[in-house]
Amino acid sequence: MNSKFMIRHSRFLPLLLALLFAAGCASTGPSASRGPAAAPTPSERATLGIEAKPITRQLRRKLGLPANAAGVVAGSVLPGGPAALAGVRANDVVERIGGADILGECDFLDAAFNRSSGPVDVVVRRTGAKLTLTVAAAGQDALFDAGCRAGVLAACFRQAWSLAGSRDAGDRRRSLELYDSACRAGSPEACAYRGLFLSRDGDRASVAVLERACDLGSGGGCASLAFLHATGKFVPKDDRRANALYVKSCSLGDEQGCYNEGLMADEGRGAGRDLARAVARYREGCDGGSAPACTNLGFLYEHGNGVGKDAPRAAALYKRGCDGSSCQPSNRNGCVNLGRAYRDGTGVAKDPSRAAPLFRDACDRDPDANDPGSEANRSRACSLLGALYIDGDGVEKDSSAALRLSRLGCDRGDSFGCFNAAAITGIANERDAESAAGFLERACDLGDAEGCFDLGVDYEKGRGVSADRERAKTLFRKACQLGFREACGRK
């Protein structure tokens, strides 16, 4: 039975702004980090009046922060707002709000906006000292409106952001108008959001707006612009340009920019392959909340690519990818590889009973457009779960469940599912050789080298198909080209 099954990410992630809106960062993974259990009504929702920035490499140097410093940096404090009145200052590092540790921007959004009004303790670090300040959160709609009328761009941006999630069409139109005016006045965040909306609506004007966002210093704007160049949407496909933009995006603290810079360095797109840079950027993206960056970093550690081989660390990173973060949902590839680690005892104690629920969840969950390789990994998870039922590894042996799940994986386009289905239907004892050959045909068409070899054997022996020596030779050649050495030289 095959035992490889590690699917790499190979597509780019645009900025996940569509998930932010007024509700903060969404996460749909099994260990999703959420905001308050009881969300306030629109008329009650309150804010602290702080705008935050990620802790970038440049800010670490400027503020003298240690490499392991977590939190966000207060970029601006709304004049006359709750945080300003409590003594919060620009460049304070916000580490905790109420009972929530702040590890990055999405944790901050969940804790600092759309919250209930009233006092909350905010822990900040200022020039090395840790301070606890009590901030009386106040109604955000009135604060943003008043601030915007007074010409505070951050307030105009937040007013647009708050209105964007409204069900009222008039509020949404007002949101777009505010994004547009704030962008024209110089708000990088407003330009990034406005550009994303235009891109989603198929408007080429998004390119110019995202260029402005990036020029003004929005890491998310740079990442979204890079995505257009990487995929050839509205502009000629240009990996070199995309790579430069992802580099800038990551330097500005955008975790998806770091993930994609790492991916391009990993795959040698836009510049020569550079595994050391891939490791560094995946790590930066993972620490910032990018689930696929954690998974891809785990893959490099598992195989010793660009870093020392370390299976336990790889498994821990797969878990981080599978768990997801407040910024991004569970990465299904991380779940599949973590399940594989438990199945094989790679970096963790072997325990197929812990692999089974991971495979089952990844198989059952609907695909997620914000999770790279979601569809392919869903298919592979079904196939892997089916394989456990064949031998009863971690589950009760059940050939019917094994075939059902393997066929499900196969029907969804996974070659291993087709290969498994062939084995279950009787390739060895010829219980249903014709059906087995059909599954092998599908496995081979999907690129499974061993499936091509076994199908070649079927044509050689006339098992389930009409004997055809020339067809068998063709299949052996294909299996060899796909890396199945036993097929090489087979005549």
N, C-alpha and C positions, 0 to 999 in steps of 0.2 A: 504494500500500500504506500502511496506517496506520502511524504512527510515534510515537504517544503512549505508552501503556503504562507508566504509573507508578501503582502501586496504593498507596493510603494505608492506614495502619492505622486501624481504626475500632472496635476493641473493647478492653476493658480486660483487664489481666493481674492475676490474683490473685497473692499472694505465693507464690513457688516453694518453699515449705517442703517440699512432698512430695518434692522432689528432693534435699533436704539429707541428712536422716537421718545414719547413722553413716559413710557413705562420703564425706561432704563434698559440695560443689557439683558436680553433674553437668553435662557439656556434650557435645553430640553433633554439633557443627558440624565443618566441614572443618578448622578450625584450633583445635580445642578445646585448652584448657589443662588438663592433668591433673596429678595428684599423682605420687608416686614410681612408677616403672615396675613395681616388684615390691612389691605391697601386703603388709604383715605379716599373719600369721594373727591371729585374734581373741585368742589367748593371749599374743601378743607385742606387740600394738599399744601404742604409747606416745604420750605427750603432753608438751608443754612446761609445761602448767599456767598458761596465760594466757587470759583472756577479753578479746576485743577489741571495739572499737566503731568504726564508720566515722568518718572525719574530716568532721564536719558543719560548716555555716557557723558555728554557735555555738562549736564546739571550736576552729576556726581562730582566732576572735577571742580566746577564753579563753587559748589556749596560744601565741598570737602566731605562728601558722604562716603561711607564704607561700601565695598562691593556688594555686601549682603543687605544693604538698606532697602526696606520695603515701604510701600505707601505711595502717595502722590504728593506733588509739590503744589502748594497754593499759588496759582498763576496770578490771580487777581481776587480781590475781596470787594463785593458790591458795596459801594459807599453808602453808609447809613443802614446797611443790612445787619442781620443778626450776628454774623461772624465778626464783622467790623466792630460792632458794639461790644462784643465779648473779648476783643483784643487779638483776634487772628490776623496775621500779617502775610503779605506776599512773601513767597519763598519759605514759609513754614512747611515742614514735611508732615502731612496728615497721616497718622498711623492707625487711628482707631476712632470710630464714631459710634457712641453708645456701646452696644454689645458686639459690634461688627469690626473685625480686623480689616484694614484696608490694604490689600495687596496690590491693587492696580486701579486703573480708571473705572472699570465696570463695577468693582466693589464700591468705589466712591459714588458713582451715579446711583446705585441701589440705595445707599445710605444717606446721601445728601439731598436728594430731590424726591418729590412725591411722597414725602413722609408726613406723619402726623405732627401738628404743631405742638410746641411746648419745649421745655429745656432738655438738652441732651449733652452729655460730656463728650468733648472732642479732644483727643490726645494728639499733640503736635510735638515735633522735635525742632528746636530753634538753636542754631549754633552749638549743637551738642547737648543741650539741656532738654529734658522731656517736661512738657507742661500739660496740665489738664485744664481746659477752659470750658465753662458751661455756656452753651449757645442756645438761645431761645428761638427755635425754629419758627418762622412766621410764614403767613400765606404767600406762596410763590407767585401767583398770578398778579396780585397787586404790586408786589415788589418788582417783578419784571416789567410790568407796564410803566410804572413810575420811573424806573431806571432807564428804560428805553426812551421815554419822553424827555428825560434829562440828557440824552445823548450818549448813554453808556452802551457801547456796542455789545459787550458781553450780555447785558440785559436784553437787548433786542434779539440776539441769537437765542437765548434761553426762552424768550417769549415765543419765538417761532417754533422752537423744539417742543415746548409744552403744548402748543396748539396743534401740532402735527398729528398727535394721537387722538384728536377729538373725532367724534362721529358726525359732528356738524359740518356740512360742506362749506359753510361760510367761514368757520374757524380754520379749516384746511386751506382755503384760498388765502386767508389772512396770513397763515403760516408761510406760504410760498412767497407772498409779497414781502414779508419781513426778512426771510432768507435772502431774497434778491437785494433789498435795500441795504441790509447789513453787509452783504458781500461787497456791494459797490462802495460802501463806506470803509471797507478794509478788514472785515472779520473773516479770518481764514476758515473758521469752523462753519460759518454760514455759507461760504463758497463751496466747501466740501459737501455739505448736505444738498445745496441747490444743484450742484453738478451731478450728484448721485441721482436725484429725482429726474433731471433732464435725461441722463443716460438710460434710466429705467424706462422712460417714455419714448426712447428711440430718437432723441433730439441731438444732432451733432453739435449744437451749441454747448453741450456738456464738456467738450474737450477744452474750450477756452476758459470755461468757468473753473474746471479742475486745475488747469494750468495756473490760474490766478490763486486758487487755494494753496497749491504746492508752493508757489513763489512767496506767498505770505507766511508760510511755515506750518501748514497743516500736514502732519504725517499721514493722516487718513486720505487727504486730497491727493497726495503724491502716490499713495498705494492704489487708489482708484484710477488715477491717470495711467499708472504703470500697467494696470490690468487691461486697459484699452489697447496699449501698445503691445502687450504680450499676446493678446488674443486677436488683434487686428480689427477691433470694433471701432468704427468711425475713422480710423487712421490706418495707414499701412502697418502690417505686422513688423515689429522691430524689437528683437530681443535685447539688442545692445541698449537701446533707449529705455526699454522696460527695466533692465537690470540697474541702470543708473538711477532711475526713479525709485526703485525698491530700496536701493542703498540709502538714498536720501530719506525715504519714508522711515526706515528703521532707525536712522540716526536721530530722527525727530520723535522716536518713541512709539511708533505704531507697531503692535505685535504682529499684525498680518504682513506688514512690510518686511519685518524681520524673517518671518516664516518663508515668504516668497523670495527674499534675497538668499536665504539658505538653500531653498529649492533650486534656484538658478545656479548657485555655486556647486551644489551637489550634482546637478545634471550637466554642467558645463554650458549653460545657455547664456548668451549675451557676453560671455567672457570664458576663459579657460576654466576647466574643472578645478575647484579648490576646496578640498574636503575640510581643511582646517577652518576656512571661513564658513563653510556650511555648518560645522559643529558649533562655532561661536554664535552664529546668527540663529540657528535652531534653539540654542540654549537661551538666547535673549528673548526670542519669541515665546518660548515655553514659559519662562519666568514672567512674561507679560500677560499670559493668559491664552496663548494660542495652543489649542489642543493638538492639531496636527503637527505643530513644531515639536511638541513633546514626543509624539509617536515617531516622527522621522529621526529625532535624536536617539531614541531608543534603538531604532534599526541600526544606526551607525555604531552604537556601543555593542550591540549583539554581534556584529560582524567585524568589529575592529577596523572600520573604515574611517580614517582621519583621526582616530582616537584609540586608546587601548581597549582591547576586547574586555567587556565587563557585563556578563549575562545578568547578574542581580540588578545592576543599575539599569540595564535595558528593560527588565521587567517592571521596575519601579516607574520608569518613564512611560511605558505602555499603559500602566495604571493611571498615570496622570492624564494621558491622552484620552483614555476611556472614560474617566470621571468627568472630563470637560471642566469648564470654569465659568465664572459669572460672565465672562466675555463671549464664550463660545460653547455650543453644545458638545456633548460626548462625541469623540472621534471614533467612528466604528472600526477603523483600521486598528486603533489602539486596543479595542476590545477583542478583536480577532487575534491579534498577536499576543495579548495577555492570555487569552484562552489557550492558544497554542503552547505558550510557556508552561502553563499548568498541565496541559496534556502530556508534554514531553519531559517535564522537569527541567526546563531551561532557565536557570537563574532563580528558581523557586522550587520548593518541594513538589515533587510530582503528585498531582491530585486531579485526575480527570473529572471528579465530581464537582470541582470548582470551574473547570473549563466548560462543562455543559451549560450552565445558566448564562455564561458570557456569550457563548455561541447562540443560544436560544434567543436572548434579548436582541442581539445584533441581527438575527434572522427575521424576527417578528416586527421590529421597528420599521416604520415607513422611511423611505429615503429622505435625506435632508439636503437641500441644495447648498447649504452653508457648510457641509461636511465633505471635504475632498474624497472622492472614491466611494461615496456612500452606497451607491447602487451595486458596484462590484463587490464591495465587502459584505453587503447584505447577502448577496448570492453565495459568496464563499462561506459565510457563517452557516448557512443552511446545509451546505455540503459537508462541512466539518462536523456539524452536529449529527448528520446522518451517518458519518463514518464511525462516530462513537457508538451508535446503536448496533453497528455490525458486530462488534466484538464485545459489547456490553461494558465499555470503558466509562466509568462514572455514571452510567445509566443502566437500566435493565435491558438486557439484550433483546432486540425487537427488530426482526428483519423487515416487517411491514413499515415501521416508522423509519427505518434506515432507507428503504426504497423511496418512501414518500418524500422525505427531506432531500435525498440525493436528486430525485427528479425535479423537485422544486428549485434547487440550486442550478441544475442543468437548464431548466426552462427559463431561468433568469439570466442565463448566459455564462455560467461558471463551468469550466472544463472539468474540474475535479468532480463536480456533481455528476456529470455525464459518465466519467470514468467509474465512479462508485456504482452508479446505476447499472452499468454493464457488468460489474463484478457480482452484484447482488442478483441480477436476473439469470446468472448461470454461465458465465464465460468459461469457468473451469470444468463444470460437469455437464455442460450442454443441455441444461434443463430448458433454456429458452435462448438458444444460440442466435437466432435471427434478431430478436429484440436486443440482445447484448451487442451484436455487431452494429445495430442502428445507433445505440448509445455511444459506442466507440467512434463511429463516424462523426457524430456531433462533437465528441471530445477532441478528436483530431482537428476538425475544422476550427475549433476554438483555440488550437495551439497546444494541446497536451501531447507532449512527445511520447510518453508511454502509451497513451491511447492510440497514437498512430502506429506504434510498433505492434501492439496487440491486434489491431485491425489488420495489419500486414500479415500477421500469423494466421488470422482467420481466412484471408484470401489465399494464403499459401496452402492451407489445409482444406479449404472449402467448408469452413465451419460457420453456418448461419448465412453464408453468401456463396455464390458460385465461385469455384476455384479460378484464380486468375493470377498467374505468376508475375506478369508484368505490373499489374496493379499492386501486388505485394511489394515488388522492388521499389516502386515509386513511393510507397508508404514508408518503407525502411529508410530510404534516402531522406524523406521529410523528417522522420523521427531523429535521424542522426543530426540533421541540420538544426533541429530544435534542442539538441544536447543530450539525447539518450544514447550513450556510447554503445550499449549492447546491439543497437541497430546498425552501427557503422560497419561496413564491409559485409553485411548480410546480403546474400544473393539468393 
